Amino acid sequence: MSGVTDEDADVVIVGSGVGGGCVALSLASSGARILILERGERLPREPQNWDPEAVFVDQRYRTTDVWYDGAGNAFRPGQFYYVGGHTKLYGTAMFRFRERDFEGVAHEEGDSRPWPVRYPDFEAWYAKAEQLFGVHGAAGEDPTEPPRSSPYPFGPIPHEPVIADVFERMRARGLRPAHMPAAIDFHPGGSCVRCGTCDAFPCKIGAKGDAETRLIDPALAHPNVRLATGCRVRRLIADERGRRIVAVEYERGGETRRVSARLVVMSAGAINSAAILLASAGSTNANGLANSSGVVGRYFMNHNCTAIMAITPWRANHTRYPKTLTLNDYYFGGTASDRPLGNLQLLGKIQEPMLRGTLPRAPKWSRRWLAEHSVDWYVMSEDLGQADSRVQPRGDGAIVLDWKRSNLRAHRRWVDTAKRLLRDIGFPVVLSKPFGTDTPSHQCGTVRFGDDPATSALDPYCRAWDHDNLYVVDAGFFPSSAALNPALTVAAQSLRVGAHLQSRLHEL
Ligand SMILES: Cc1cc2nc3c(=O)[nH]c(=O)nc-3n(C[C@H](O)[C@H](O)[C@H](O)COP(=O)(O)OP(=O)(O)OC[C@H]3O[C@@H](n4cnc5c(N)ncnc54)[C@H](O)[C@@H]3O)c2cc1C
C-alpha cells in the first residue's frame, strides 16, 4: 500500500462528537496517549454562522458527500463533519430518556427493544452529562420526567412573551407543558445573547453547549491528548485471529496512514461507525468487524419527525430563543391514545430562507409573513428498529442508507392530535411538513448493545463482543430510539463507558 506511515497511541478515538468527546475527557487524566482522529476541521466562527441564507439555502456546512437510498437514488445527506460532530449544529435540547424507554415499550406497530441497562444505571451519568454541557431546566413540571438525584445545573431558560402565553394556554387546558432542558450558556455571566438562530446553526460566539467546547477542548488541555483533524478513517485492522484490533487506517491529505493502538473507541456517528465496521471485513471477519451477530448496519433508526407552523395572523412572533417549551402529556399516549404518540417541542425560529425549499413559488413577502407570524414546533415519535433498515458501505466509499420507516400510523395520529391542540389554544392556521429522509439527525441503532452476543454487537459497556479492545460509543449503541432527542443519552453512556475504561486501561 502506498504512503503508509506508522504511528502509535495507547487509545485511538474515531470521531470528536459527543461519544468520542466524553470518552476522551474521561480518560484524559489517565496519562494514556490518546489520539482523536476526526474527519472534519474546526468549524470556523464567521458571519455566515448565523445567516439563514448561508446555512439553509447555500448549505454551507453540510457535507458534499453523496449517499444513496435503498432504491439507488443519490442524495446529499444532512451530515456535518466538524470537531464536535453534529452538536456544532444541534438544537441544544438535552433530554433524559424516560424510565420506561429503557424497559421496552409496546407501540401500535410493534414493541421497542429493552435496553441491557435501566434508568437507575444511567441516572448518575445523566447528572454528570448535564453538568458538563451546562444544561438548564426545571424539575417537577413534566409528567413523564424520571427521578433525579440532583437539580439541573442551571434554572430554566425563561419563556419570551409569546411562548409564555402558549405555556399558560396549555396549562389552562389541563396540560402539563414543561420548560425544555437546554444546553445554552444563558444565565447571569453567561455568553449567550439569544442571537435568534441556534437550532441547526453553529454558534458564532461559543455559547452553545457543544462537544467541541464542553468536551474536546477541555480534554486537549491534557498534554497526553491529541486531536488530528482532516483524518478520515476508512477501516480498522484486526490481528490474524480476528480477535483484537491492531490498527486504524485513515486518509489524510490524499495519503493513507495507519496508527496502532491498545484500545480503539469508535464514535463516528451511528451511520459512519457501522459503515466503517462493515468496510473492515477481512478473512477472519467476513461480515465485518464486531458483527458475528449480523446486526451491524441493521436496525437503523432515526425519528419520525414533522415540523408544524402554528400561525396567528394578528400577532407577530419576535421570539429570539423559542426552544423553551416541551409537552410530554402524550408521550405514552395520555388521553389521546392507548399507545405512545411522542414528544412535542419548540423548534428554532423559522425564517424566510428556510421556507424557500418548501414554498418555492410563493412570493417572498408571503414566506416572510408566514415566518413572522408562526410559532414553530417539532413533533417527534419513536422509530422502531427493523432488521432491513440498513446502512451499507459501497465499494467506492459511498454509503447506502436504506431507512425503512416504522410506526408511521402513530406518528400521523400524533401530528393530527398536536395540530388540533394548537388550534384549540388559539392558532387558527396550522401547517405541517414531515422531515425528509435525507436528514438523519437523530440516527441511532446500527451497532446495538445488549445482553446477548447472538442478537447484539456490543456488551452493556459498549465493548464489542467479538473484540476485547474495541468499543463503540456513538448513538449506534441504542437498541431503541425512544421519542426524545438523543445527545444527552449518548453522553451519559459514553461517560459510563469512560469510567469503565479507566479501570480497564492497564489490562488492555
Ligand atoms: C441539525 C441537528 C440538530 C440536532 N438537534 C439536537 C438536539 O436539539 N438535541 C439532541 O439531543 N440531539 C440533537 N441532534 C442530534 C445530536 O447532535 C446527535 O445525537 C449527537 O451529536 C450524536 O453524537 P455521536 O457521538 O453519536 O455522533 P456525532 O456527534 O455525529 O459525532 C461523530 C463524529 O465523527 C466524525 N466522523 C464521521 N466519520 C468519520 C470518519 N470516517 N473518520 C473520522 N471521523 C469521522 C464526525 O465528523 C463527527 O465529529 C441534532 C442533530 C442535527 C444534525
The ligand as an ORCA input file, in Angstrom:
! r2SCAN-3c Opt
* xyz 0 1
  C     -29.341     19.859     12.892
  C     -29.292     18.932     14.063
  C     -29.971     19.262     15.232
  C     -29.925     18.405     16.329
  N     -30.536     18.790     17.498
  C     -30.434     18.004     18.592
  C     -30.956     18.435     19.857
  O     -31.503     19.530     19.993
  N     -30.813     17.600     20.908
  C     -30.209     16.375     20.803
  O     -30.150     15.640     21.793
  N     -29.704     15.961     19.632
  C     -29.785     16.746     18.540
  N     -29.215     16.349     17.364
  C     -28.558     15.033     17.332
  C     -27.211     15.074     18.037
  O     -26.390     16.081     17.501
  C     -26.581     13.699     17.919
  O     -27.445     12.760     18.522
  C     -25.225     13.589     18.585
  O     -24.339     14.557     18.093
  C     -24.693     12.184     18.333
  O     -23.407     12.059     18.868
  P     -22.428     10.962     18.275
  O     -21.230     10.960     19.129
  O     -23.208      9.716     18.075
  O     -22.092     11.459     16.774
  P     -21.594     12.853     16.206
  O     -21.837     13.955     17.139
  O     -22.204     12.990     14.847
  O     -20.028     12.658     16.052
  C     -19.442     11.856     15.069
  C     -18.072     12.421     14.751
  O     -17.354     11.511     13.930
  C     -16.754     12.222     12.853
  N     -16.577     11.247     11.770
  C     -17.524     10.719     10.952
  N     -16.968      9.843     10.095
  C     -15.640      9.803     10.388
  C     -14.545      9.079      9.847
  N     -14.710      8.198      8.840
  N     -13.310      9.287     10.373
  C     -13.103     10.171     11.399
  N     -14.133     10.880     11.940
  C     -15.381     10.691     11.444
  C     -17.728     13.327     12.553
  O     -17.157     14.395     11.826
  C     -18.135     13.732     13.972
  O     -17.245     14.652     14.527
  C     -29.230     17.173     16.247
  C     -28.546     16.835     15.075
  C     -28.570     17.703     13.989
  C     -27.828     17.319     12.740
*
